[in-house]
Amino acid sequence: MGLIPFLVTIFVLGFFMSLGKAAVFKHIPSTIRTMSAPSAALLGWSAGLADSSSRLRSERSMI
């Protein structure tokens, strides 16, 4: 796969992944009415933690 098709694929996947994230954060207030802000914060925190831990694992495998 060349550089241009790779970049197009990455941007298309990123776009659709962002739609999924937006849908999750849109539905938090309708499902959890009383504590929507802490729930959104916890969800964002856990997603960031999962992302950073996967990056750490990939960096360790490169050593």
HTML snippet that shows the backbone in 3Dmol.js (N, CA, C, O; Angstrom):
<script src="https://3Dmol.org/build/3Dmol-min.js"></script>
<div id="view" style="width:600px;height:400px;position:relative"></div>
<script>
const pdb = `
ATOM      1  N   MET A   1       0.852  -1.167   0.000  1.00  0.00           N
ATOM      2  CA  MET A   1       0.000   0.000   0.000  1.00  0.00           C
ATOM      3  C   MET A   1       0.903   1.237   0.000  1.00  0.00           C
ATOM      4  O   MET A   1       1.847   1.336   0.784  1.00  0.00           O
ATOM      5  N   GLY A   2       0.597   2.156  -0.879  1.00  0.00           N
ATOM      6  CA  GLY A   2       1.375   3.380  -0.982  1.00  0.00           C
ATOM      7  C   GLY A   2       1.024   4.372   0.108  1.00  0.00           C
ATOM      8  O   GLY A   2       0.142   4.133   0.932  1.00  0.00           O
ATOM      9  N   LEU A   3       1.726   5.479   0.094  1.00  0.00           N
ATOM     10  CA  LEU A   3       1.530   6.493   1.122  1.00  0.00           C
ATOM     11  C   LEU A   3       0.155   7.155   1.027  1.00  0.00           C
ATOM     12  O   LEU A   3      -0.524   7.323   2.040  1.00  0.00           O
ATOM     13  N   ILE A   4      -0.251   7.525  -0.169  1.00  0.00           N
ATOM     14  CA  ILE A   4      -1.532   8.224  -0.343  1.00  0.00           C
ATOM     15  C   ILE A   4      -2.715   7.331   0.048  1.00  0.00           C
ATOM     16  O   ILE A   4      -3.574   7.788   0.802  1.00  0.00           O
ATOM     17  N   PRO A   5      -2.804   6.085  -0.423  1.00  0.00           N
ATOM     18  CA  PRO A   5      -3.924   5.238   0.028  1.00  0.00           C
ATOM     19  C   PRO A   5      -3.908   4.989   1.540  1.00  0.00           C
ATOM     20  O   PRO A   5      -4.960   4.897   2.172  1.00  0.00           O
ATOM     21  N   PHE A   6      -2.718   4.883   2.104  1.00  0.00           N
ATOM     22  CA  PHE A   6      -2.608   4.688   3.559  1.00  0.00           C
ATOM     23  C   PHE A   6      -3.165   5.899   4.300  1.00  0.00           C
ATOM     24  O   PHE A   6      -3.942   5.742   5.242  1.00  0.00           O
ATOM     25  N   LEU A   7      -2.778   7.104   3.886  1.00  0.00           N
ATOM     26  CA  LEU A   7      -3.258   8.317   4.542  1.00  0.00           C
ATOM     27  C   LEU A   7      -4.769   8.487   4.387  1.00  0.00           C
ATOM     28  O   LEU A   7      -5.452   8.901   5.324  1.00  0.00           O
ATOM     29  N   VAL A   8      -5.277   8.169   3.220  1.00  0.00           N
ATOM     30  CA  VAL A   8      -6.725   8.261   3.001  1.00  0.00           C
ATOM     31  C   VAL A   8      -7.452   7.269   3.917  1.00  0.00           C
ATOM     32  O   VAL A   8      -8.477   7.609   4.509  1.00  0.00           O
ATOM     33  N   THR A   9      -6.935   6.067   4.034  1.00  0.00           N
ATOM     34  CA  THR A   9      -7.542   5.062   4.901  1.00  0.00           C
ATOM     35  C   THR A   9      -7.541   5.512   6.349  1.00  0.00           C
ATOM     36  O   THR A   9      -8.542   5.359   7.049  1.00  0.00           O
ATOM     37  N   ILE A  10      -6.423   6.066   6.806  1.00  0.00           N
ATOM     38  CA  ILE A  10      -6.321   6.528   8.185  1.00  0.00           C
ATOM     39  C   ILE A  10      -7.321   7.649   8.459  1.00  0.00           C
ATOM     40  O   ILE A  10      -7.983   7.645   9.496  1.00  0.00           O
ATOM     41  N   PHE A  11      -7.436   8.611   7.540  1.00  0.00           N
ATOM     42  CA  PHE A  11      -8.373   9.711   7.741  1.00  0.00           C
ATOM     43  C   PHE A  11      -9.823   9.240   7.717  1.00  0.00           C
ATOM     44  O   PHE A  11     -10.643   9.726   8.496  1.00  0.00           O
ATOM     45  N   VAL A  12     -10.146   8.303   6.838  1.00  0.00           N
ATOM     46  CA  VAL A  12     -11.517   7.785   6.781  1.00  0.00           C
ATOM     47  C   VAL A  12     -11.851   7.024   8.062  1.00  0.00           C
ATOM     48  O   VAL A  12     -12.929   7.206   8.628  1.00  0.00           O
ATOM     49  N   LEU A  13     -10.931   6.174   8.523  1.00  0.00           N
ATOM     50  CA  LEU A  13     -11.169   5.446   9.769  1.00  0.00           C
ATOM     51  C   LEU A  13     -11.284   6.400  10.954  1.00  0.00           C
ATOM     52  O   LEU A  13     -12.141   6.211  11.817  1.00  0.00           O
ATOM     53  N   GLY A  14     -10.440   7.412  11.004  1.00  0.00           N
ATOM     54  CA  GLY A  14     -10.503   8.397  12.082  1.00  0.00           C
ATOM     55  C   GLY A  14     -11.822   9.141  12.092  1.00  0.00           C
ATOM     56  O   GLY A  14     -12.378   9.419  13.155  1.00  0.00           O
ATOM     57  N   PHE A  15     -12.321   9.463  10.915  1.00  0.00           N
ATOM     58  CA  PHE A  15     -13.605  10.157  10.823  1.00  0.00           C
ATOM     59  C   PHE A  15     -14.731   9.310  11.403  1.00  0.00           C
ATOM     60  O   PHE A  15     -15.523   9.791  12.213  1.00  0.00           O
ATOM     61  N   PHE A  16     -14.798   8.054  10.987  1.00  0.00           N
ATOM     62  CA  PHE A  16     -15.884   7.201  11.465  1.00  0.00           C
ATOM     63  C   PHE A  16     -15.728   6.844  12.939  1.00  0.00           C
ATOM     64  O   PHE A  16     -16.727   6.658  13.633  1.00  0.00           O
ATOM     65  N   MET A  17     -14.503   6.745  13.427  1.00  0.00           N
ATOM     66  CA  MET A  17     -14.306   6.507  14.847  1.00  0.00           C
ATOM     67  C   MET A  17     -14.753   7.714  15.666  1.00  0.00           C
ATOM     68  O   MET A  17     -15.279   7.559  16.768  1.00  0.00           O
ATOM     69  N   SER A  18     -14.546   8.910  15.130  1.00  0.00           N
ATOM     70  CA  SER A  18     -14.984  10.105  15.859  1.00  0.00           C
ATOM     71  C   SER A  18     -16.509  10.177  15.918  1.00  0.00           C
ATOM     72  O   SER A  18     -17.061  10.671  16.901  1.00  0.00           O
ATOM     73  N   LEU A  19     -17.188   9.700  14.898  1.00  0.00           N
ATOM     74  CA  LEU A  19     -18.652   9.662  14.944  1.00  0.00           C
ATOM     75  C   LEU A  19     -19.134   8.724  16.047  1.00  0.00           C
ATOM     76  O   LEU A  19     -20.114   9.014  16.733  1.00  0.00           O
ATOM     77  N   GLY A  20     -18.455   7.623  16.210  1.00  0.00           N
ATOM     78  CA  GLY A  20     -18.822   6.689  17.278  1.00  0.00           C
ATOM     79  C   GLY A  20     -18.618   7.288  18.650  1.00  0.00           C
ATOM     80  O   GLY A  20     -19.447   7.102  19.541  1.00  0.00           O
ATOM     81  N   LYS A  21     -17.507   8.018  18.834  1.00  0.00           N
ATOM     82  CA  LYS A  21     -17.266   8.662  20.125  1.00  0.00           C
ATOM     83  C   LYS A  21     -18.315   9.726  20.400  1.00  0.00           C
ATOM     84  O   LYS A  21     -18.798   9.852  21.526  1.00  0.00           O
ATOM     85  N   ALA A  22     -18.665  10.485  19.384  1.00  0.00           N
ATOM     86  CA  ALA A  22     -19.674  11.525  19.572  1.00  0.00           C
ATOM     87  C   ALA A  22     -21.020  10.918  19.942  1.00  0.00           C
ATOM     88  O   ALA A  22     -21.752  11.481  20.756  1.00  0.00           O
ATOM     89  N   ALA A  23     -21.347   9.791  19.359  1.00  0.00           N
ATOM     90  CA  ALA A  23     -22.616   9.140  19.680  1.00  0.00           C
ATOM     91  C   ALA A  23     -22.644   8.675  21.133  1.00  0.00           C
ATOM     92  O   ALA A  23     -23.673   8.778  21.801  1.00  0.00           O
ATOM     93  N   VAL A  24     -21.523   8.168  21.618  1.00  0.00           N
ATOM     94  CA  VAL A  24     -21.465   7.720  23.007  1.00  0.00           C
ATOM     95  C   VAL A  24     -21.675   8.897  23.946  1.00  0.00           C
ATOM     96  O   VAL A  24     -22.475   8.817  24.879  1.00  0.00           O
ATOM     97  N   PHE A  25     -20.952  10.002  23.701  1.00  0.00           N
ATOM     98  CA  PHE A  25     -21.077  11.151  24.588  1.00  0.00           C
ATOM     99  C   PHE A  25     -22.438  11.836  24.451  1.00  0.00           C
ATOM    100  O   PHE A  25     -22.880  12.502  25.387  1.00  0.00           O
ATOM    101  N   LYS A  26     -23.100  11.691  23.324  1.00  0.00           N
ATOM    102  CA  LYS A  26     -24.431  12.265  23.151  1.00  0.00           C
ATOM    103  C   LYS A  26     -25.469  11.512  23.981  1.00  0.00           C
ATOM    104  O   LYS A  26     -26.416  12.117  24.484  1.00  0.00           O
ATOM    105  N   HIS A  27     -25.298  10.205  24.127  1.00  0.00           N
ATOM    106  CA  HIS A  27     -26.295   9.396  24.819  1.00  0.00           C
ATOM    107  C   HIS A  27     -26.088   9.326  26.324  1.00  0.00           C
ATOM    108  O   HIS A  27     -26.946   8.795  27.029  1.00  0.00           O
ATOM    109  N   ILE A  28     -24.987   9.841  26.837  1.00  0.00           N
ATOM    110  CA  ILE A  28     -24.763   9.803  28.288  1.00  0.00           C
ATOM    111  C   ILE A  28     -25.842  10.571  29.047  1.00  0.00           C
ATOM    112  O   ILE A  28     -26.401  10.023  29.997  1.00  0.00           O
ATOM    113  N   PRO A  29     -26.168  11.819  28.676  1.00  0.00           N
ATOM    114  CA  PRO A  29     -27.186  12.540  29.458  1.00  0.00           C
ATOM    115  C   PRO A  29     -28.573  11.899  29.405  1.00  0.00           C
ATOM    116  O   PRO A  29     -29.346  12.037  30.354  1.00  0.00           O
ATOM    117  N   SER A  30     -28.897  11.215  28.337  1.00  0.00           N
ATOM    118  CA  SER A  30     -30.228  10.607  28.265  1.00  0.00           C
ATOM    119  C   SER A  30     -30.315   9.310  29.060  1.00  0.00           C
ATOM    120  O   SER A  30     -31.402   8.936  29.499  1.00  0.00           O
ATOM    121  N   THR A  31     -29.202   8.619  29.253  1.00  0.00           N
ATOM    122  CA  THR A  31     -29.247   7.365  30.007  1.00  0.00           C
ATOM    123  C   THR A  31     -28.911   7.558  31.478  1.00  0.00           C
ATOM    124  O   THR A  31     -29.472   6.879  32.338  1.00  0.00           O
ATOM    125  N   ILE A  32     -28.007   8.474  31.769  1.00  0.00           N
ATOM    126  CA  ILE A  32     -27.616   8.742  33.158  1.00  0.00           C
ATOM    127  C   ILE A  32     -27.933  10.200  33.432  1.00  0.00           C
ATOM    128  O   ILE A  32     -27.091  11.070  33.209  1.00  0.00           O
ATOM    129  N   ARG A  33     -29.120  10.476  33.906  1.00  0.00           N
ATOM    130  CA  ARG A  33     -29.586  11.865  34.032  1.00  0.00           C
ATOM    131  C   ARG A  33     -28.966  12.612  35.211  1.00  0.00           C
ATOM    132  O   ARG A  33     -28.631  13.789  35.076  1.00  0.00           O
ATOM    133  N   THR A  34     -28.809  11.973  36.339  1.00  0.00           N
ATOM    134  CA  THR A  34     -28.398  12.707  37.530  1.00  0.00           C
ATOM    135  C   THR A  34     -26.898  12.970  37.582  1.00  0.00           C
ATOM    136  O   THR A  34     -26.476  13.972  38.159  1.00  0.00           O
ATOM    137  N   MET A  35     -26.098  12.112  37.004  1.00  0.00           N
ATOM    138  CA  MET A  35     -24.648  12.265  37.097  1.00  0.00           C
ATOM    139  C   MET A  35     -24.012  12.202  35.714  1.00  0.00           C
ATOM    140  O   MET A  35     -23.100  11.405  35.495  1.00  0.00           O
ATOM    141  N   SER A  36     -24.475  13.026  34.779  1.00  0.00           N
ATOM    142  CA  SER A  36     -23.965  12.937  33.421  1.00  0.00           C
ATOM    143  C   SER A  36     -22.539  13.461  33.307  1.00  0.00           C
ATOM    144  O   SER A  36     -21.745  12.883  32.564  1.00  0.00           O
ATOM    145  N   ALA A  37     -22.183  14.527  34.009  1.00  0.00           N
ATOM    146  CA  ALA A  37     -20.826  15.073  33.912  1.00  0.00           C
ATOM    147  C   ALA A  37     -19.778  14.117  34.478  1.00  0.00           C
ATOM    148  O   ALA A  37     -18.773  13.865  33.813  1.00  0.00           O
ATOM    149  N   PRO A  38     -19.975  13.574  35.687  1.00  0.00           N
ATOM    150  CA  PRO A  38     -18.984  12.606  36.172  1.00  0.00           C
ATOM    151  C   PRO A  38     -18.907  11.344  35.310  1.00  0.00           C
ATOM    152  O   PRO A  38     -17.838  10.753  35.160  1.00  0.00           O
ATOM    153  N   SER A  39     -20.035  10.940  34.751  1.00  0.00           N
ATOM    154  CA  SER A  39     -20.025   9.754  33.894  1.00  0.00           C
ATOM    155  C   SER A  39     -19.222  10.008  32.621  1.00  0.00           C
ATOM    156  O   SER A  39     -18.467   9.141  32.181  1.00  0.00           O
ATOM    157  N   ALA A  40     -19.382  11.189  32.030  1.00  0.00           N
ATOM    158  CA  ALA A  40     -18.618  11.531  30.833  1.00  0.00           C
ATOM    159  C   ALA A  40     -17.137  11.650  31.160  1.00  0.00           C
ATOM    160  O   ALA A  40     -16.288  11.243  30.367  1.00  0.00           O
ATOM    161  N   ALA A  41     -16.827  12.206  32.322  1.00  0.00           N
ATOM    162  CA  ALA A  41     -15.424  12.325  32.724  1.00  0.00           C
ATOM    163  C   ALA A  41     -14.796  10.948  32.927  1.00  0.00           C
ATOM    164  O   ALA A  41     -13.662  10.710  32.509  1.00  0.00           O
ATOM    165  N   LEU A  42     -15.526  10.055  33.563  1.00  0.00           N
ATOM    166  CA  LEU A  42     -15.023   8.700  33.787  1.00  0.00           C
ATOM    167  C   LEU A  42     -14.832   7.960  32.467  1.00  0.00           C
ATOM    168  O   LEU A  42     -13.848   7.240  32.294  1.00  0.00           O
ATOM    169  N   LEU A  43     -15.748   8.130  31.555  1.00  0.00           N
ATOM    170  CA  LEU A  43     -15.623   7.501  30.243  1.00  0.00           C
ATOM    171  C   LEU A  43     -14.408   8.033  29.483  1.00  0.00           C
ATOM    172  O   LEU A  43     -13.657   7.256  28.894  1.00  0.00           O
ATOM    173  N   GLY A  44     -14.213   9.346  29.494  1.00  0.00           N
ATOM    174  CA  GLY A  44     -13.052   9.932  28.831  1.00  0.00           C
ATOM    175  C   GLY A  44     -11.752   9.504  29.471  1.00  0.00           C
ATOM    176  O   GLY A  44     -10.770   9.237  28.778  1.00  0.00           O
ATOM    177  N   TRP A  45     -11.740   9.437  30.801  1.00  0.00           N
ATOM    178  CA  TRP A  45     -10.548   9.011  31.518  1.00  0.00           C
ATOM    179  C   TRP A  45     -10.187   7.565  31.186  1.00  0.00           C
ATOM    180  O   TRP A  45      -9.020   7.246  30.959  1.00  0.00           O
ATOM    181  N   SER A  46     -11.190   6.697  31.160  1.00  0.00           N
ATOM    182  CA  SER A  46     -10.916   5.288  30.869  1.00  0.00           C
ATOM    183  C   SER A  46     -10.463   5.093  29.424  1.00  0.00           C
ATOM    184  O   SER A  46      -9.624   4.236  29.148  1.00  0.00           O
ATOM    185  N   ALA A  47     -11.012   5.880  28.506  1.00  0.00           N
ATOM    186  CA  ALA A  47     -10.562   5.773  27.111  1.00  0.00           C
ATOM    187  C   ALA A  47      -9.124   6.242  26.976  1.00  0.00           C
ATOM    188  O   ALA A  47      -8.336   5.623  26.261  1.00  0.00           O
ATOM    189  N   GLY A  48      -8.774   7.319  27.647  1.00  0.00           N
ATOM    190  CA  GLY A  48      -7.392   7.798  27.612  1.00  0.00           C
ATOM    191  C   GLY A  48      -6.435   6.815  28.254  1.00  0.00           C
ATOM    192  O   GLY A  48      -5.326   6.617  27.757  1.00  0.00           O
ATOM    193  N   LEU A  49      -6.845   6.195  29.348  1.00  0.00           N
ATOM    194  CA  LEU A  49      -6.015   5.207  30.015  1.00  0.00           C
ATOM    195  C   LEU A  49      -5.797   3.983  29.128  1.00  0.00           C
ATOM    196  O   LEU A  49      -4.687   3.456  29.053  1.00  0.00           O
ATOM    197  N   ALA A  50      -6.844   3.539  28.465  1.00  0.00           N
ATOM    198  CA  ALA A  50      -6.714   2.393  27.568  1.00  0.00           C
ATOM    199  C   ALA A  50      -5.803   2.711  26.393  1.00  0.00           C
ATOM    200  O   ALA A  50      -5.024   1.862  25.960  1.00  0.00           O
ATOM    201  N   ASP A  51      -5.897   3.927  25.880  1.00  0.00           N
ATOM    202  CA  ASP A  51      -5.047   4.329  24.767  1.00  0.00           C
ATOM    203  C   ASP A  51      -3.593   4.396  25.197  1.00  0.00           C
ATOM    204  O   ASP A  51      -2.714   3.917  24.480  1.00  0.00           O
ATOM    205  N   SER A  52      -3.324   4.982  26.359  1.00  0.00           N
ATOM    206  CA  SER A  52      -1.933   5.113  26.799  1.00  0.00           C
ATOM    207  C   SER A  52      -1.335   3.762  27.152  1.00  0.00           C
ATOM    208  O   SER A  52      -0.149   3.536  26.909  1.00  0.00           O
ATOM    209  N   SER A  53      -2.130   2.854  27.722  1.00  0.00           N
ATOM    210  CA  SER A  53      -1.584   1.540  28.056  1.00  0.00           C
ATOM    211  C   SER A  53      -1.279   0.731  26.799  1.00  0.00           C
ATOM    212  O   SER A  53      -0.318  -0.038  26.779  1.00  0.00           O
ATOM    213  N   SER A  54      -2.087   0.894  25.752  1.00  0.00           N
ATOM    214  CA  SER A  54      -1.783   0.168  24.518  1.00  0.00           C
ATOM    215  C   SER A  54      -0.531   0.724  23.861  1.00  0.00           C
ATOM    216  O   SER A  54       0.221  -0.026  23.239  1.00  0.00           O
ATOM    217  N   ARG A  55      -0.293   2.030  23.988  1.00  0.00           N
ATOM    218  CA  ARG A  55       0.928   2.620  23.443  1.00  0.00           C
ATOM    219  C   ARG A  55       2.141   2.151  24.220  1.00  0.00           C
ATOM    220  O   ARG A  55       3.191   1.898  23.628  1.00  0.00           O
ATOM    221  N   LEU A  56       2.020   2.030  25.533  1.00  0.00           N
ATOM    222  CA  LEU A  56       3.143   1.545  26.327  1.00  0.00           C
ATOM    223  C   LEU A  56       3.505   0.116  25.952  1.00  0.00           C
ATOM    224  O   LEU A  56       4.683  -0.227  25.853  1.00  0.00           O
ATOM    225  N   ARG A  57       2.487  -0.718  25.744  1.00  0.00           N
ATOM    226  CA  ARG A  57       2.763  -2.111  25.351  1.00  0.00           C
ATOM    227  C   ARG A  57       3.468  -2.167  24.005  1.00  0.00           C
ATOM    228  O   ARG A  57       4.384  -2.969  23.823  1.00  0.00           O
ATOM    229  N   SER A  58       3.055  -1.325  23.054  1.00  0.00           N
ATOM    230  CA  SER A  58       3.684  -1.362  21.740  1.00  0.00           C
ATOM    231  C   SER A  58       5.110  -0.827  21.796  1.00  0.00           C
ATOM    232  O   SER A  58       5.968  -1.298  21.049  1.00  0.00           O
ATOM    233  N   GLU A  59       5.384   0.153  22.670  1.00  0.00           N
ATOM    234  CA  GLU A  59       6.740   0.667  22.805  1.00  0.00           C
ATOM    235  C   GLU A  59       7.655  -0.355  23.452  1.00  0.00           C
ATOM    236  O   GLU A  59       8.827  -0.457  23.089  1.00  0.00           O
ATOM    237  N   ARG A  60       7.133  -1.113  24.407  1.00  0.00           N
ATOM    238  CA  ARG A  60       7.955  -2.148  25.058  1.00  0.00           C
ATOM    239  C   ARG A  60       8.296  -3.266  24.083  1.00  0.00           C
ATOM    240  O   ARG A  60       9.378  -3.847  24.171  1.00  0.00           O
ATOM    241  N   SER A  61       7.403  -3.577  23.163  1.00  0.00           N
ATOM    242  CA  SER A  61       7.678  -4.649  22.220  1.00  0.00           C
ATOM    243  C   SER A  61       8.726  -4.238  21.187  1.00  0.00           C
ATOM    244  O   SER A  61       9.348  -5.089  20.551  1.00  0.00           O
ATOM    245  N   MET A  62       8.919  -2.918  21.024  1.00  0.00           N
ATOM    246  CA  MET A  62       9.908  -2.434  20.067  1.00  0.00           C
ATOM    247  C   MET A  62      11.334  -2.491  20.638  1.00  0.00           C
ATOM    248  O   MET A  62      12.309  -2.440  19.888  1.00  0.00           O
ATOM    249  N   ILE A  63      11.448  -2.596  21.962  1.00  0.00           N
ATOM    250  CA  ILE A  63      12.783  -2.597  22.599  1.00  0.00           C
ATOM    251  C   ILE A  63      13.445  -3.927  22.421  1.00  0.00           C
ATOM    252  O   ILE A  63      14.568  -4.125  22.884  1.00  0.00           O
TER     253      ILE A  63
END
`;
const viewer = $3Dmol.createViewer("view");
viewer.addModel(pdb, "pdb");
viewer.setStyle({}, {cartoon: {color: "spectrum"}});
viewer.zoomTo();
viewer.render();
</script>
